[in-house]
Every structure is written in C-alpha cells, then in structure tokens.
C-alpha cells in the first residue's frame, strides 16, 4: 500500500535522523519573540496545553484544518494574509478503485474527463500501468476520482460501481466486457481545496510575513504551475528548502520546472486574457466609442 511503501519508511527515516512525532497534539496558537519570529507552537493535548519551542514552522495541512488553526490563533488571525484564507472553500471527493477480471487496453494511463455530470469533474487511471504493485495482476486495476462530487456521495456502492464502468466505457469501450471482482469506494467530505475563479488572491505565499513560518499545500500561490497533489508536493519541497535557509544545514531539494504549455493551451489562455481586457475596457468606455462610425 501507499502507507507501507512511502509514508511508513519516510517516518522511520525521520525518526532515525532524530525527528520526534507528537500525535494528538492539536495546534492552538503560536508564541513570538521580540523580533517577530515564531519561537514556540502552543498545542492542545489530553493533558492540557503544551508549549513546543520552534526554530522554524511549516504548516502542511488541508485548507479546512488551516482555517481552524487561524480562527483559534491570536497571532495568525491579526494578519490579512491569514484572514483572506476564510474566502477559500473545499469540495467533496469520491475515489473508486476497481479490480477487473481481465486486462483492458487503455490508450493512456491517466485521463481527465468532464461533461458527464453537471458540475463534477473526474479522472481515471490505469493503475496496472502506473503502479508496480499491480503489474502482475491478471486483470486491470482502475481508479476513478471525482471532484466536486457532493451529488454522487449519497449513491450506493453498487450504483457508483455501475456508473464508473459506464462512464469509462464511453472513453474505452472495451471495458464493457470486463467484470468487477473487487472494489473500494472512499467518500471524503470537504477533502480538497475548491479551485474557483478569483480564489488565487486569497492563497497564502510559501513564505509568510513571519520570517520563520512557511506553508505547504494545494492552497499556496507558488507560481510553479503544478496543481492539486503535485502542487502540495512541490510546495513541501520548497518549504523544506526555506527551513534549511533559515536554520542552516541540509541539502536543498531540486525542484523541476514544468514542461512548457502546449500550443493550444497557450492560445486559449491568451484568448481568455484578451476577452477579459475587452470586457474591462467595455465597462469603462461609452458604448458609442466602441461602435464603428457610420457615415451616411
């Protein structure tokens, strides 16, 4: 599993290097020194509040968790950059994994889809190709992730499985000949940030106004160009580099730039920007000045 292959070895390496994990310690507030640096994290525990000295702090939580921290913090709640986080929202996620009785040939291992359900976006993946652990499976292992999926969560597991098979068959017709041997359905309320028009001004910067307080997550205005889970990973690397810059030591991670955008994406982006400029101009220009002069 992902936990056994990635997270557990990662935790063990951190502990071997001297790191200490403190479960059931909920961040309540922060303490500042006279220079305005974070000097300690105040945590709520089963035994009461505990003050944890800190040379640097990285906030790497989901947007809802971060908003709860800000709401309870007398330190963060005073600054506009954290106040603006209240404008951000989250959406529901539905994740479905299917084990099929035969191999299905997928033209591409990763696929983004839309216009199947009103307001719902989704992706599906050929995990047999993407994950080493499934390469020896006799049949294909497929995952479908639905975003803004509130309308789908009340469905039964059986109806969800039938829907996923039907929807994927629109893109890959041969999957209709396969039978589902096993499945996993995960419903997650308010699980990821809602990326909506106008949300970027409320995103937090990787370096906050506190010199030793950094942030990592999909709600960061990083300008790297990555998105969602990949963005959380990239901003995590950047936060680690920032901590090393403050405390010294360590070997900074190399962050790989994204490939240039495809020509059609660039053209569409430029068209949208042009349309926005024309719309803005029209809002402040009398209509007679936008119309051609008629000579008669």
CORSUL-V546328 format. One record per residue. N is the residue number from 1. SS is DSSP state (@ for helix, = for strand, . for the rest). BURIAL is I if it has 16 or more other ideal C-beta (glycine too) atoms within 10 Angstrom, else O. D_FIRST is the distance of its C-alpha to the first C-alpha in Angstrom with 2 decimals. Layout:
# CORSUL-V546328
n=N ss=SS burial=BURIAL d_first=D_FIRST
n=N ss=SS burial=BURIAL d_first=D_FIRST
This chain:
# CORSUL-V546328
n=1 ss=. burial=O d_first=0.00
n=2 ss=@ burial=O d_first=3.79
n=3 ss=@ burial=O d_first=5.35
n=4 ss=@ burial=O d_first=5.26
n=5 ss=@ burial=O d_first=6.05
n=6 ss=@ burial=O d_first=8.27
n=7 ss=@ burial=O d_first=9.56
n=8 ss=@ burial=O d_first=10.16
n=9 ss=@ burial=O d_first=11.87
n=10 ss=@ burial=O d_first=13.64
n=11 ss=@ burial=O d_first=14.98
n=12 ss=@ burial=O d_first=16.12
n=13 ss=@ burial=O d_first=17.95
n=14 ss=@ burial=O d_first=19.64
n=15 ss=@ burial=O d_first=20.77
n=16 ss=@ burial=O d_first=22.05
n=17 ss=. burial=O d_first=24.06
n=18 ss=. burial=O d_first=25.64
n=19 ss=. burial=O d_first=23.63
n=20 ss=. burial=O d_first=23.77
n=21 ss=. burial=O d_first=21.59
n=22 ss=. burial=O d_first=23.63
n=23 ss=. burial=O d_first=21.82
n=24 ss=. burial=O d_first=24.15
n=25 ss=. burial=I d_first=26.34
n=26 ss== burial=O d_first=27.14
n=27 ss== burial=I d_first=29.02
n=28 ss== burial=I d_first=32.54
n=29 ss== burial=I d_first=34.66
n=30 ss== burial=I d_first=35.60
n=31 ss== burial=O d_first=38.67
n=32 ss== burial=O d_first=40.61
n=33 ss=. burial=O d_first=42.96
n=34 ss=. burial=O d_first=46.38
n=35 ss=. burial=O d_first=45.11
n=36 ss=. burial=O d_first=42.62
n=37 ss=. burial=I d_first=39.47
n=38 ss== burial=I d_first=36.72
n=39 ss== burial=I d_first=37.50
n=40 ss== burial=I d_first=35.33
n=41 ss== burial=I d_first=32.69
n=42 ss== burial=I d_first=33.86
n=43 ss== burial=I d_first=31.11
n=44 ss== burial=O d_first=31.49
n=45 ss== burial=O d_first=30.28
n=46 ss=. burial=O d_first=31.05
n=47 ss=. burial=O d_first=33.97
n=48 ss== burial=O d_first=35.32
n=49 ss== burial=O d_first=35.15
n=50 ss== burial=O d_first=34.18
n=51 ss== burial=O d_first=35.18
n=52 ss== burial=O d_first=32.81
n=53 ss== burial=O d_first=34.64
n=54 ss=. burial=I d_first=33.03
n=55 ss=. burial=O d_first=34.02
n=56 ss=. burial=I d_first=31.75
n=57 ss== burial=I d_first=29.42
n=58 ss== burial=I d_first=26.59
n=59 ss== burial=I d_first=25.86
n=60 ss=. burial=I d_first=22.29
n=61 ss=. burial=I d_first=21.87
n=62 ss=. burial=I d_first=22.04
n=63 ss=@ burial=I d_first=25.56
n=64 ss=@ burial=I d_first=26.27
n=65 ss=@ burial=O d_first=25.33
n=66 ss=@ burial=I d_first=27.51
n=67 ss=@ burial=I d_first=30.36
n=68 ss=@ burial=O d_first=30.36
n=69 ss=@ burial=I d_first=30.64
n=70 ss=@ burial=I d_first=33.48
n=71 ss=@ burial=O d_first=35.27
n=72 ss=@ burial=O d_first=35.41
n=73 ss=. burial=I d_first=36.27
n=74 ss=. burial=O d_first=39.95
n=75 ss=. burial=I d_first=39.12
n=76 ss=@ burial=I d_first=36.86
n=77 ss=@ burial=O d_first=38.66
n=78 ss=@ burial=O d_first=41.88
n=79 ss=. burial=O d_first=40.70
n=80 ss=@ burial=O d_first=40.75
n=81 ss=@ burial=I d_first=37.53
n=82 ss=@ burial=I d_first=35.64
n=83 ss=@ burial=O d_first=37.96
n=84 ss=@ burial=O d_first=37.12
n=85 ss=@ burial=I d_first=33.46
n=86 ss=@ burial=O d_first=34.82
n=87 ss=@ burial=O d_first=35.44
n=88 ss=. burial=I d_first=31.74
n=89 ss=. burial=O d_first=29.93
n=90 ss== burial=I d_first=26.48
n=91 ss== burial=I d_first=25.39
n=92 ss== burial=I d_first=23.25
n=93 ss== burial=I d_first=20.07
n=94 ss== burial=I d_first=18.95
n=95 ss== burial=O d_first=15.56
n=96 ss== burial=I d_first=15.51
n=97 ss== burial=I d_first=13.17
n=98 ss== burial=I d_first=15.18
n=99 ss== burial=I d_first=14.92
n=100 ss== burial=I d_first=18.42
n=101 ss=. burial=O d_first=20.75
n=102 ss=. burial=O d_first=21.77
n=103 ss=. burial=O d_first=21.12
n=104 ss=. burial=I d_first=22.44
n=105 ss=. burial=O d_first=23.88
n=106 ss=. burial=I d_first=23.02
n=107 ss=. burial=O d_first=25.51
n=108 ss=. burial=O d_first=23.07
n=109 ss=. burial=O d_first=19.26
n=110 ss== burial=O d_first=19.62
n=111 ss== burial=I d_first=22.33
n=112 ss== burial=O d_first=23.95
n=113 ss== burial=I d_first=26.22
n=114 ss== burial=O d_first=28.92
n=115 ss== burial=O d_first=31.98
n=116 ss== burial=O d_first=30.28
n=117 ss== burial=I d_first=30.60
n=118 ss=. burial=O d_first=32.98
n=119 ss=. burial=O d_first=31.35
n=120 ss== burial=I d_first=27.75
n=121 ss== burial=I d_first=25.88
n=122 ss== burial=I d_first=22.73
n=123 ss== burial=O d_first=20.58
n=124 ss== burial=I d_first=18.79
n=125 ss== burial=I d_first=16.52
n=126 ss== burial=I d_first=16.28
n=127 ss=@ burial=I d_first=12.59
n=128 ss=@ burial=I d_first=13.90
n=129 ss=@ burial=O d_first=15.76
n=130 ss=@ burial=O d_first=13.62
n=131 ss=. burial=I d_first=10.23
n=132 ss=@ burial=O d_first=10.80
n=133 ss=@ burial=O d_first=8.27
n=134 ss=@ burial=I d_first=10.58
n=135 ss=. burial=O d_first=13.84
n=136 ss=. burial=O d_first=15.02
n=137 ss=. burial=O d_first=14.77
n=138 ss=. burial=O d_first=18.37
n=139 ss=. burial=I d_first=18.15
n=140 ss=. burial=I d_first=16.80
n=141 ss== burial=I d_first=13.73
n=142 ss== burial=I d_first=15.13
n=143 ss== burial=I d_first=14.34
n=144 ss== burial=I d_first=17.33
n=145 ss== burial=I d_first=17.64
n=146 ss== burial=I d_first=21.07
n=147 ss== burial=I d_first=22.82
n=148 ss=. burial=I d_first=25.90
n=149 ss=. burial=I d_first=24.84
n=150 ss=@ burial=O d_first=26.99
n=151 ss=@ burial=O d_first=28.96
n=152 ss=@ burial=I d_first=25.98
n=153 ss=@ burial=O d_first=24.39
n=154 ss=. burial=O d_first=27.13
n=155 ss=. burial=I d_first=26.51
n=156 ss=. burial=O d_first=25.26
n=157 ss=@ burial=O d_first=21.92
n=158 ss=@ burial=O d_first=24.09
n=159 ss=@ burial=O d_first=26.10
n=160 ss=@ burial=I d_first=23.15
n=161 ss=@ burial=I d_first=21.73
n=162 ss=@ burial=O d_first=25.27
n=163 ss=@ burial=I d_first=25.69
n=164 ss=@ burial=I d_first=22.61
n=165 ss=@ burial=I d_first=23.75
n=166 ss=@ burial=O d_first=27.29
n=167 ss=@ burial=I d_first=26.53
n=168 ss=@ burial=I d_first=24.47
n=169 ss=@ burial=O d_first=27.31
n=170 ss=@ burial=O d_first=29.70
n=171 ss=@ burial=O d_first=27.98
n=172 ss=. burial=I d_first=26.87
n=173 ss=@ burial=O d_first=29.33
n=174 ss=@ burial=O d_first=27.98
n=175 ss=@ burial=I d_first=24.96
n=176 ss=@ burial=O d_first=27.63
n=177 ss=@ burial=O d_first=27.95
n=178 ss=. burial=I d_first=24.36
n=179 ss=. burial=O d_first=23.43
n=180 ss== burial=I d_first=20.33
n=181 ss== burial=O d_first=18.86
n=182 ss== burial=O d_first=16.06
n=183 ss== burial=I d_first=15.00
n=184 ss== burial=O d_first=13.36
n=185 ss== burial=I d_first=15.77
n=186 ss== burial=O d_first=15.32
n=187 ss== burial=I d_first=18.65
n=188 ss== burial=O d_first=19.03
n=189 ss== burial=O d_first=22.62
n=190 ss== burial=O d_first=23.88
n=191 ss== burial=I d_first=20.49
n=192 ss== burial=I d_first=21.58
n=193 ss== burial=I d_first=24.91
n=194 ss=. burial=O d_first=27.50
n=195 ss=. burial=I d_first=28.79
n=196 ss=. burial=O d_first=32.31
n=197 ss=. burial=O d_first=35.65
n=198 ss=. burial=O d_first=37.17
n=199 ss=. burial=O d_first=34.15
n=200 ss=@ burial=O d_first=34.01
n=201 ss=@ burial=O d_first=37.02
n=202 ss=@ burial=I d_first=35.16
n=203 ss=. burial=I d_first=32.12
n=204 ss== burial=I d_first=32.05
n=205 ss=. burial=O d_first=32.73
n=206 ss=. burial=I d_first=30.37
n=207 ss== burial=I d_first=33.30
n=208 ss=. burial=I d_first=34.81
n=209 ss=. burial=O d_first=38.46
n=210 ss=. burial=I d_first=37.57
n=211 ss=. burial=O d_first=37.67
n=212 ss=. burial=I d_first=34.66
n=213 ss== burial=I d_first=32.51
n=214 ss== burial=I d_first=29.90
n=215 ss== burial=I d_first=27.39
n=216 ss=. burial=I d_first=24.09
n=217 ss=. burial=I d_first=22.61
n=218 ss=. burial=I d_first=23.22
n=219 ss=. burial=I d_first=26.62
n=220 ss== burial=I d_first=28.09
n=221 ss=. burial=O d_first=31.07
n=222 ss=. burial=I d_first=29.85
n=223 ss=. burial=O d_first=31.72
n=224 ss=. burial=I d_first=29.12
n=225 ss=. burial=O d_first=28.59
n=226 ss=. burial=I d_first=24.80
n=227 ss=. burial=O d_first=23.53
n=228 ss=@ burial=O d_first=21.05
n=229 ss=@ burial=O d_first=17.61
n=230 ss=@ burial=O d_first=19.12
n=231 ss=@ burial=I d_first=22.11
n=232 ss=@ burial=I d_first=20.27
n=233 ss=@ burial=O d_first=18.80
n=234 ss=@ burial=I d_first=22.27
n=235 ss=@ burial=I d_first=24.08
n=236 ss=@ burial=I d_first=21.86
n=237 ss=@ burial=I d_first=22.98
n=238 ss=@ burial=I d_first=26.49
n=239 ss=@ burial=I d_first=26.51
n=240 ss=@ burial=I d_first=25.56
n=241 ss=@ burial=I d_first=28.39
n=242 ss=@ burial=I d_first=30.73
n=243 ss=@ burial=I d_first=30.04
n=244 ss=@ burial=O d_first=30.86
n=245 ss=@ burial=O d_first=33.99
n=246 ss=@ burial=O d_first=35.11
n=247 ss=@ burial=O d_first=34.31
n=248 ss=. burial=O d_first=34.66
n=249 ss=. burial=O d_first=32.64
n=250 ss=. burial=O d_first=29.32
n=251 ss=. burial=O d_first=28.65
n=252 ss=. burial=O d_first=28.27
n=253 ss=. burial=O d_first=25.46
n=254 ss=. burial=O d_first=26.75
n=255 ss=. burial=O d_first=26.10
n=256 ss=. burial=O d_first=26.46
n=257 ss=. burial=O d_first=28.75
n=258 ss=. burial=O d_first=27.97
n=259 ss=. burial=O d_first=29.77
n=260 ss=. burial=O d_first=33.11
n=261 ss=. burial=O d_first=33.16
n=262 ss=. burial=O d_first=34.27
n=263 ss=@ burial=O d_first=37.97
n=264 ss=@ burial=O d_first=37.71
n=265 ss=@ burial=O d_first=35.52
n=266 ss=@ burial=O d_first=38.06
n=267 ss=@ burial=O d_first=40.93
n=268 ss=@ burial=O d_first=39.51
n=269 ss=@ burial=O d_first=38.85
n=270 ss=@ burial=O d_first=42.41
n=271 ss=@ burial=O d_first=43.80
n=272 ss=@ burial=O d_first=42.15
n=273 ss=@ burial=O d_first=43.53
n=274 ss=@ burial=O d_first=46.94
n=275 ss=@ burial=O d_first=46.88
n=276 ss=@ burial=O d_first=46.07
n=277 ss=@ burial=O d_first=48.96
n=278 ss=@ burial=O d_first=51.32
n=279 ss=@ burial=O d_first=50.32
n=280 ss=@ burial=O d_first=50.93
n=281 ss=@ burial=O d_first=54.25
n=282 ss=@ burial=O d_first=55.31
n=283 ss=@ burial=O d_first=54.71
n=284 ss=@ burial=O d_first=57.27
n=285 ss=. burial=O d_first=59.67
n=286 ss=. burial=O d_first=62.49
n=287 ss=@ burial=O d_first=62.05
n=288 ss=@ burial=O d_first=65.39
n=289 ss=@ burial=O d_first=64.11
n=290 ss=@ burial=O d_first=61.12
n=291 ss=. burial=O d_first=63.31
n=292 ss=. burial=O d_first=65.39
n=293 ss=. burial=O d_first=69.09
n=294 ss=. burial=O d_first=71.20
n=295 ss=. burial=O d_first=74.66
n=296 ss=. burial=O d_first=77.23
